[in-house]
Amino acid sequence: MNTHCEDISDAAFRGISSLLYDTAGIQLSEHKKTMMVTRLRKRLLHLGLDSFDGYLSYLRGGNKDELQVMLDLMSTNETYFFREAEHFNVLAKELRSQPGKHWRIWCAALSSGEEAYTIGMLAQDILGTDRWSLVGTDISSRMVSKARRAIYPEAMLEKVPEYYRKHFCLCGRGEYSGYFTFIPEIRAAVDCRLMNLTKPLAGIGPFDIVFIRNVLIYFDQPTKEAVIGRILPLVAKDGLVITGHSESLFGISPHLQTIQPSVYRYSPQARTAQV
């Protein structure tokens, strides 16, 4: 079967993109055709389908499991430990401001867990055991499973400072040789869940700090506003909301006060967030 970019019809691309938007709020531009073909090609082969039009019909047939598979494949993005490191300096300063408090943290775009466990190492170092808890959520069931497993190739330790490697990482042996995980105290404090930010959010919060990094860029303005509108009621008074460096909450809510670019404090008295 040939499934090169030119083999996906405009109708199939628009149809699959529409399902992705309706389900997850992710918006794909026309130049993402190549990415769609690359990520879904093997799935068509697995299902014995000879065209993306056939795959679209299969998705529209009410197969929720396949819809989740498609979301998993199309929503996976690059991540690594200590990405956008300045945010972790902000986090450290915030945690040190009240070291005796129990801090509740939310990674709203968990991916495969690197962000969550970066936060976990830092929180464990500053606060110690039982002084923090973290909920990580993602729309991809495959990513949530990876995050729960918390086993990563040792090559990824390159991004982890030596102090954290020494105190919080455990290298594998035998069948796990070449991989590492984290000390039990960190793993026990991280709760990874499947969650769609574009749907009603229930059973979580309130949180003192919310990381929602590098996911808002995939939403159009109405979806972004709706997602932030769902998140803010789950933020504790004076809590922090942290976005990716390329993302802005300018004009989204009068209750977000800009601390620095991509870092906001939630306050009922705040003026509209500035760039």
N, C-alpha and C positions, 0 to 999 in steps of 0.2 A: 504494500500500500504506500502511495506517495502522499505525504502530508506536509509539503513545503508551504511556505507562506502564501504563494500564489494559489494554492489549492483551497484556502479557506475563503469562502464567498463573503461578500460584504454583508449579506443577510445573516449568515451564520455568525460572523464576528459581532454584528450589532445585537443579535439575539442572545449570545452567550454573555456579552458585555452587559446587556440589560438585566439578565438574571443575576449577575455579579453585583450590579448596582442595587437592584431591588432587595437582595438578600443581605448584602454586607455594606452597602453604601460606597463601594469602591468604584471609582470612575476611570475608565480606560479611554485614552485618546486613540485616534486612528493609527498612529505610528506604533502602537503596542501589538499589532498583529503578529509580528515575529515572535514576541515574547509568549503570546497565547499559543501559537503553534508549537513552540519549543517545550512549553510546560505541559501541554495536553496531548502531544503526539503519542506518547507511550500509552496513555489511557485509552485512546482509540484502538490501538493495536490489541490491548488487553481485552477490550470488549468486542473485538471482531468487527468494528465499524469501519467503513471505507471512506467516510467523509465527515467533515465537521457539521454539515447540515444534518446528517444522521445522528451525530452526537447531540446536537441541539434538540432534536425530536426526542431523543432518549431522556435528556434532562427535563424536558417539558412533560414527560409522561408521568410525573409525580414521584420519581425515585429520589426520596430525600437523602438516602445514603450516598447516592452518586453526586447529588448537589453538594454534600459536605466534602466529598473527595475533590470536586472541582474547586471549591473554596480553599481547601488545603493547598492545592497545587498553585493556585493563582495568587494567594495572599502571602506566600513565603518570601521573606526579604532578608538581606544580609544583616547580621548582627555580630557583635563580638564583645568581650569583656572590656569594661572601662571605656566604652564608646562615648564620645563627647565628654571628656574627663572633667571639664569645668563644672558640670552639673553635680559631680560627686564631691567637689569642694564645697558647693552650696549645701549639699546634703549633710556633710560632716559638720559644717558650722551650725546648721539647724539642730542636729542631734545633740551637739555639745552645749547648746543653749539651755537644755533641760535634761541632763543625763539621768535624773531619777525617775523620769516619766516613762510610761510604756508607750512606745511609738507604733502607730498603725500606718502601714505603707501599702500603696496599691501600684502595681505595674499593670497599666491598663492595656498595653500591647506587648504581651509577654514574649512572643516569638518562641525560640527554643530555650529560653531561660537565662541567657548570659547577663542581661540587665538585672534580673531579679537576684541572681547570686552575687553579682558585683555589689549591689546594695546590701545583701546579706553579710558579705565579708566585712564591709565597712561598718554596718550596724553592730555586728558581733564584736568588732574591735573596740568601738567607742562605748557601747552600752553593756555588752555582756549578755549572757543567757537570760531569757525570760523578760527582757526589757523591750522587745520589739517583736512584731509579727508582720508578715508580708503576704498579700494576696496577689497572685499573678493571673491575668486573664488573657485569653486570645481566642480568635474565631476559628483557628485551625486546630482540629483535634490531634493532628499529627504533631504539631508544635507543642501542644500541651503535654502530650505523652513524652516527648523528648525532655521537656523541662522537668517533669515529674521524675524521670529516670535520672537526670542530673549526672550523666556520664559523658565526658567530653574528651576529644583527642588531646594528648599532652602538648601538641604543637600550639594549641590555643592558650597555653600558659604564658606564651611570649608577651601577651598584653597585660598579664597580671603582675603587679609589683612583687619583688622578692619576699618582702615581709609577709604579704598575704599568702603567697605560695607556701611559705614555711609554716605558717600558723593555722591556715584554714583549708588547705587542699591536701587530698590524700591520693597518692599515685597507686594505680592498680597493679595487681600481680596475676600470674597465670593467664587465664583467658582475657583478663582486663589489662594486661600489660600494654603500655602505650596509651592508656587512658587515665583520667583522674576524676575525682568527685570531691565533695566537700564534707567537712566534719559533721557528725550527726546533729549537733546543736543548730547549725545553719539549716540543714535540710528539714529538720522538724519544724522550723519557724516559717517555712515557705509553703504556701498552699496554692497549688496551680489548678485553675478551673477553666472550663470551656465557657466562653461568653461572647455575645455579639453586642458591640457597643451601639449599634443602630436600633436595637430593640430595648424594651423596658428592662431596667437593671434592678434586680431584687436579691435580697439575701446577703448583701455586703455593705460595708461602711459602718460608721463614718471613718474617714481616714485623715490623718494629720498631713500626709504627703502623698501626692498623686503624680506618678510619672506617666505621661501620655505622649511618648516621643516617637517621631517618625512614622506616624500613622495618619495624622490629620491631613498630610499632603496628598493623600489618596482620595479625600472627600471634596465634593463641591461645597460652596459656602453654606447653602441651606442644611446639608448633612452635617457639616462641621458645627454649625450653631445648635443643631438638635442634639448632637453627641455631647457637646459641652453643657448643654442644658440638662442632660441626664446625669452628668458627672457631678456638677456643682452641689446638688443637694446631698451628695455623699461625702463632701469635703467638710471637715470640722472647721469651726470658726478660727480664722487666722492660719488655716492650713496652706500648704504650698501646692501649686500646680506647675509642673515642669513639662514643657514641650520640647521638640527637637529644635536645633539651632536654626533650621530653615523654616520653622513654623511660627506663626504669630496669632495671638488671640485678640488682636486689635479690634475694638468695637464689638466684641462678642458679648460681654457682660459688664454692667456697671459695678459688679461686685468683685472684679479682679483688679488688683493694684499691681502694677509692674514693679518688680524688685530690680531686675536687670533683664536684658533681652532673653526671652524664652523662659523666664522664671516669674511667677505671679503669686501673690498672696490673696487668699479669699477673705473678703471682709464685706459685710453688709453696707458699710459706710464708704467703701472705695469708689473712686471715680472710674470711668470707663478706662480699660486697659490701653496703654499707649505702646507704640512700637518700641 
